[in-house]
Amino acid sequence: MRDSLTPTADRTCVAGCDENRCRCGASPGAERARRRRTLGARLLGVALVMALASGTAAIPRDPAATATGASAAATGDTERANAQEKAIRFVERATRTVERAAGKVDEGLRDALRRAVDEVDVQAASTARTPSPLLARGLTRLRDAVEHAEGLDAQVRLAISSFEYERSRVAAAEKAAAEQAAAEQAAAEQAAAEQAAAEQAAAQAAAEQAAAEQAAAEQAAADRAAAAKAARDTVTAAPQGATSSPAPAAPSQSIQEIGEATLRSLPGNGGVSLSWDDPGLSGHLGGVWKGNTSTILVNASRLAGQPSKTKDVIRHEMAHIYQGRLMAAHGMSWSQIDGLLAGAFGSNASEKVADCVAIRFGASWVNYTSDCSGGDKQAWVDALIGGYLP
C-alpha cells in the first residue's frame, strides 16, 4: 500500500506515524505538482481509504476472537461506509473551496487546506496499521479547514462587495461634484454674457444719446446762424458815424411800448425783459449788470421823446445779454471775455462790440465806436448773435 504514496524522493517523514500527526516536508517541485491535483486524484485517495479499510478487515485475527469479530464486522462495514461518504463529501467541498478561492484567498490558507487534504490521504494509506480514531480526527480537521476556508472566502467576497459599493459611491459623488461644478461654470458664463450684453446695450444707448445731443447742438447752431443771417438780411444798417437820432416817433406810442417792440424784434429775446428807471442806472441811458442774461435797464426819463435813441440803446444792451450768455456757457468772467474781444476791438472792447451789434440791427446812434469793418470784428458780431465763440 506504500506504493500509492508520493515517492520518498518527494516526501520525507521526519517523525514516526503514531498517535501524533506526521510532519512531512516536500520539495518545491513536489509542492507545485501537488497543487495541480484534480478532483479525480482526491477521489482516488478516498477509494484508497476504502481499500485500506477493507484490507484491515482481512488481516488474520486470533481464532479465539473469530466469533466476537463476526458480530463486529457489520459495525466495521457501516463505519467504513460512513467514513467513505464523509471523505468524499469533504474532499469535494475542499476542492470546490480551493477552486473558488483561487486568486481570492491568501496563498498560505490554500497551502494549509491542501496540507490537510494530504494528511487525510496519508492517514488513509496508513489505516492498515493506524487506529480508526486517527482517521476520524483527520476528517474532522479537514472539515474544519474547509469550513474555515469557506468562511474566509465569504469574508473576501463581502469585502470585495463592500469595496465595489464604496467605489461606486465615490464615483457617484465625484460625478455629482463634476456636474455641479459644470452647472456653476455654465451659470457664471451666462451671467458674464448677460452682463456683457447689458454693458454693450448701455454703451450703445450712450452713443445714441451723444449722437442725438450732437445733432441737437448742430441744429441749434444752424438755427442761430440762420437767425443771424436773417437779421443781417432784413435789418438795414444806418450810415457809419451817425451821431443824431431820426425824427421823434409819433406821440401816439409811448417810450415803453417802443422799447418793448424793439426788444421783441431782436433775435434771442426769449426770457429777456426791460426794467425802466432802475436806480442802478445812475444817470446812464441803459445798462445790464455784468453777466446778467435776463434784464435790460432803460432810463425812460432821459429817453423821453426820443424813440429812435431808445431803440438804439436797447439794441446796444441786447449785445451785453448775448455776452453774458457766452460767459455762462463757457464759464468765463467779464474780464476774460473782454480780453478775447480786445484782440479785435482794442480797449473797452465789450462796449465797442455792443455798438457793432447795435449797428448790425440798424442803430443810427452809437456812443463808443462806429468802426465795425474788418473780418475779425464781424466774426465777433456773428458769434455774439449766434451764441458761440469765433
VENJOWO-V287703 format. One record per residue. N is the residue number from 1. SS is DSSP state (2 for helix, 1 for strand, 0 for the rest). PHI is phi as a letter, one per 30 degrees, with the letter a starting at -180 (none if undefined). D_FIRST is the distance of its C-alpha to the first C-alpha in whole Angstrom. Layout:
# VENJOWO-V287703
<<N & SS & PHI & D_FIRST> <N & SS & PHI & D_FIRST>>
This chain:
# VENJOWO-V287703
<<1 & 0 & none & 0> <2 & 2 & d & 4> <3 & 2 & d & 5> <4 & 2 & d & 6> <5 & 0 & d & 8> <6 & 0 & d & 11> <7 & 0 & e & 12> <8 & 0 & d & 14> <9 & 0 & d & 17> <10 & 0 & c & 17> <11 & 1 & b & 15> <12 & 1 & b & 17> <13 & 1 & d & 16> <14 & 0 & c & 20> <15 & 0 & a & 19> <16 & 0 & d & 17> <17 & 0 & c & 15> <18 & 0 & c & 18> <19 & 0 & d & 20> <20 & 0 & d & 21> <21 & 0 & d & 19> <22 & 0 & d & 17> <23 & 0 & c & 20> <24 & 1 & c & 18> <25 & 1 & c & 20> <26 & 1 & b & 20> <27 & 0 & d & 23> <28 & 2 & e & 25> <29 & 2 & d & 24> <30 & 2 & d & 20> <31 & 2 & d & 22> <32 & 2 & d & 24> <33 & 2 & d & 21> <34 & 2 & d & 19> <35 & 2 & d & 23> <36 & 0 & d & 23> <37 & 0 & d & 20> <38 & 0 & c & 21> <39 & 2 & d & 21> <40 & 2 & d & 19> <41 & 2 & d & 16> <42 & 2 & d & 16> <43 & 2 & d & 17> <44 & 2 & d & 13> <45 & 2 & d & 12> <46 & 2 & d & 14> <47 & 2 & d & 13> <48 & 2 & d & 9> <49 & 2 & e & 11> <50 & 2 & d & 12> <51 & 2 & d & 9> <52 & 2 & d & 8> <53 & 2 & d & 12> <54 & 2 & d & 12> <55 & 2 & d & 10> <56 & 2 & d & 12> <57 & 2 & d & 15> <58 & 2 & d & 14> <59 & 0 & d & 14> <60 & 0 & e & 17> <61 & 0 & c & 20> <62 & 0 & d & 23> <63 & 2 & e & 26> <64 & 2 & d & 28> <65 & 2 & c & 26> <66 & 2 & d & 25> <67 & 2 & d & 28> <68 & 2 & d & 28> <69 & 2 & d & 24> <70 & 2 & d & 25> <71 & 2 & d & 27> <72 & 2 & d & 25> <73 & 2 & d & 22> <74 & 2 & d & 24> <75 & 2 & d & 24> <76 & 2 & d & 20> <77 & 2 & d & 20> <78 & 2 & d & 23> <79 & 2 & d & 21> <80 & 2 & d & 18> <81 & 2 & d & 20> <82 & 2 & d & 22> <83 & 2 & d & 19> <84 & 2 & d & 18> <85 & 2 & d & 21> <86 & 2 & d & 22> <87 & 2 & d & 19> <88 & 2 & d & 20> <89 & 2 & d & 23> <90 & 2 & d & 23> <91 & 2 & d & 21> <92 & 2 & d & 24> <93 & 2 & d & 26> <94 & 2 & d & 24> <95 & 2 & d & 24> <96 & 2 & d & 28> <97 & 2 & d & 29> <98 & 2 & d & 28> <99 & 2 & d & 29> <100 & 2 & d & 33> <101 & 2 & d & 33> <102 & 0 & e & 32> <103 & 0 & i & 36> <104 & 0 & b & 37> <105 & 0 & c & 35> <106 & 0 & e & 34> <107 & 2 & e & 32> <108 & 2 & d & 31> <109 & 2 & d & 30> <110 & 2 & d & 28> <111 & 2 & d & 26> <112 & 2 & d & 25> <113 & 2 & d & 24> <114 & 2 & d & 22> <115 & 2 & d & 20> <116 & 2 & d & 20> <117 & 2 & d & 18> <118 & 2 & d & 16> <119 & 2 & d & 16> <120 & 2 & d & 15> <121 & 2 & d & 12> <122 & 2 & d & 11> <123 & 2 & d & 12> <124 & 2 & d & 10> <125 & 2 & d & 7> <126 & 0 & c & 8> <127 & 2 & d & 10> <128 & 2 & d & 9> <129 & 2 & b & 11> <130 & 0 & b & 13> <131 & 0 & d & 16> <132 & 2 & d & 17> <133 & 2 & e & 20> <134 & 2 & d & 18> <135 & 2 & d & 16> <136 & 2 & d & 20> <137 & 2 & d & 21> <138 & 2 & d & 19> <139 & 2 & d & 20> <140 & 2 & d & 24> <141 & 2 & d & 24> <142 & 2 & d & 22> <143 & 2 & d & 25> <144 & 2 & d & 28> <145 & 2 & d & 27> <146 & 2 & d & 27> <147 & 2 & d & 30> <148 & 2 & d & 32> <149 & 2 & d & 31> <150 & 2 & d & 33> <151 & 2 & d & 36> <152 & 2 & d & 36> <153 & 2 & d & 36> <154 & 2 & d & 39> <155 & 2 & d & 41> <156 & 2 & d & 40> <157 & 2 & d & 42> <158 & 2 & d & 44> <159 & 2 & d & 45> <160 & 2 & d & 45> <161 & 2 & d & 48> <162 & 2 & d & 50> <163 & 2 & d & 50> <164 & 2 & d & 51> <165 & 2 & d & 54> <166 & 2 & d & 55> <167 & 2 & d & 55> <168 & 2 & d & 57> <169 & 2 & d & 59> <170 & 2 & d & 60> <171 & 2 & d & 61> <172 & 2 & d & 63> <173 & 2 & d & 65> <174 & 2 & d & 65> <175 & 2 & d & 67> <176 & 2 & d & 69> <177 & 2 & d & 70> <178 & 2 & d & 71> <179 & 2 & d & 73> <180 & 2 & d & 75> <181 & 2 & d & 76> <182 & 2 & d & 76> <183 & 2 & d & 79> <184 & 2 & d & 81> <185 & 2 & d & 81> <186 & 2 & d & 82> <187 & 2 & d & 85> <188 & 2 & d & 86> <189 & 2 & d & 87> <190 & 2 & d & 88> <191 & 2 & d & 91> <192 & 2 & d & 91> <193 & 2 & d & 92> <194 & 2 & d & 95> <195 & 2 & d & 96> <196 & 2 & d & 97> <197 & 2 & d & 98> <198 & 2 & d & 101> <199 & 2 & d & 102> <200 & 2 & d & 102> <201 & 2 & d & 104> <202 & 2 & d & 106> <203 & 2 & d & 107> <204 & 2 & d & 108> <205 & 2 & d & 110> <206 & 2 & d & 112> <207 & 2 & d & 113> <208 & 2 & d & 114> <209 & 2 & d & 116> <210 & 2 & d & 117> <211 & 2 & d & 118> <212 & 2 & d & 120> <213 & 2 & d & 122> <214 & 2 & d & 123> <215 & 2 & d & 124> <216 & 2 & d & 126> <217 & 2 & d & 128> <218 & 2 & d & 129> <219 & 2 & d & 130> <220 & 2 & d & 132> <221 & 2 & d & 133> <222 & 2 & d & 135> <223 & 2 & d & 136> <224 & 2 & d & 138> <225 & 2 & d & 139> <226 & 2 & d & 140> <227 & 2 & d & 142> <228 & 2 & d & 144> <229 & 2 & d & 145> <230 & 2 & d & 146> <231 & 2 & d & 148> <232 & 2 & d & 150> <233 & 2 & d & 150> <234 & 2 & c & 152> <235 & 0 & c & 154> <236 & 0 & c & 157> <237 & 0 & d & 157> <238 & 0 & d & 161> <239 & 0 & e & 163> <240 & 0 & d & 161> <241 & 0 & i & 163> <242 & 0 & d & 165> <243 & 0 & b & 166> <244 & 0 & b & 168> <245 & 0 & c & 167> <246 & 0 & d & 168> <247 & 0 & d & 170> <248 & 0 & e & 169> <249 & 0 & d & 168> <250 & 0 & d & 169> <251 & 0 & d & 170> <252 & 0 & d & 168> <253 & 0 & b & 165> <254 & 0 & d & 164> <255 & 2 & d & 162> <256 & 2 & d & 159> <257 & 2 & d & 159> <258 & 2 & d & 159> <259 & 2 & d & 157> <260 & 2 & d & 154> <261 & 2 & d & 155> <262 & 2 & d & 155> <263 & 2 & e & 151> <264 & 2 & d & 150> <265 & 2 & d & 151> <266 & 0 & c & 149> <267 & 0 & d & 145> <268 & 0 & i & 142> <269 & 0 & d & 145> <270 & 0 & d & 142> <271 & 0 & i & 142> <272 & 0 & c & 145> <273 & 1 & b & 148> <274 & 1 & c & 152> <275 & 1 & c & 153> <276 & 1 & c & 157> <277 & 0 & h & 159> <278 & 0 & d & 156> <279 & 2 & e & 157> <280 & 2 & d & 154> <281 & 2 & d & 156> <282 & 0 & h & 159> <283 & 0 & j & 162> <284 & 0 & d & 160> <285 & 0 & d & 160> <286 & 1 & a & 156> <287 & 1 & a & 153> <288 & 0 & b & 149> <289 & 0 & d & 147> <290 & 0 & e & 145> <291 & 0 & i & 141> <292 & 0 & d & 143> <293 & 0 & b & 142> <294 & 0 & b & 143> <295 & 1 & b & 147> <296 & 1 & c & 150> <297 & 1 & d & 153> <298 & 1 & b & 156> <299 & 0 & c & 160> <300 & 2 & d & 162> <301 & 2 & d & 165> <302 & 2 & d & 165> <303 & 2 & c & 164> <304 & 0 & e & 167> <305 & 0 & i & 169> <306 & 0 & b & 167> <307 & 2 & d & 164> <308 & 2 & d & 163> <309 & 2 & d & 163> <310 & 2 & e & 160> <311 & 2 & d & 158> <312 & 2 & d & 158> <313 & 2 & d & 157> <314 & 2 & d & 154> <315 & 2 & d & 153> <316 & 2 & d & 153> <317 & 2 & d & 151> <318 & 2 & d & 149> <319 & 2 & d & 148> <320 & 2 & d & 147> <321 & 2 & d & 144> <322 & 2 & d & 143> <323 & 2 & d & 142> <324 & 2 & d & 141> <325 & 2 & d & 138> <326 & 2 & d & 137> <327 & 2 & d & 137> <328 & 2 & d & 135> <329 & 2 & d & 132> <330 & 2 & c & 132> <331 & 0 & i & 132> <332 & 0 & c & 135> <333 & 0 & c & 138> <334 & 2 & d & 142> <335 & 2 & d & 142> <336 & 2 & d & 139> <337 & 2 & d & 140> <338 & 2 & d & 144> <339 & 2 & d & 142> <340 & 2 & d & 141> <341 & 2 & d & 144> <342 & 2 & d & 146> <343 & 2 & d & 145> <344 & 2 & c & 147> <345 & 2 & c & 149> <346 & 0 & i & 150> <347 & 0 & d & 151> <348 & 0 & h & 151> <349 & 2 & d & 149> <350 & 2 & d & 148> <351 & 2 & d & 152> <352 & 2 & d & 152> <353 & 2 & d & 149> <354 & 2 & d & 150> <355 & 2 & d & 154> <356 & 2 & d & 152> <357 & 2 & d & 150> <358 & 2 & d & 153> <359 & 2 & d & 155> <360 & 2 & e & 152> <361 & 0 & d & 153> <362 & 0 & j & 157> <363 & 0 & d & 158> <364 & 0 & c & 162> <365 & 0 & b & 162> <366 & 0 & b & 160> <367 & 0 & c & 160> <368 & 0 & c & 158> <369 & 0 & a & 158> <370 & 0 & b & 158> <371 & 0 & c & 157> <372 & 0 & c & 153> <373 & 0 & d & 153> <374 & 0 & j & 150> <375 & 2 & d & 147> <376 & 2 & d & 145> <377 & 2 & d & 148> <378 & 2 & d & 147> <379 & 2 & d & 143> <380 & 2 & d & 144> <381 & 2 & d & 146> <382 & 2 & d & 143> <383 & 2 & d & 140> <384 & 2 & d & 142> <385 & 2 & d & 143> <386 & 2 & d & 139> <387 & 0 & i & 138> <388 & 0 & b & 136> <389 & 0 & d & 136> <390 & 0 & d & 138>>
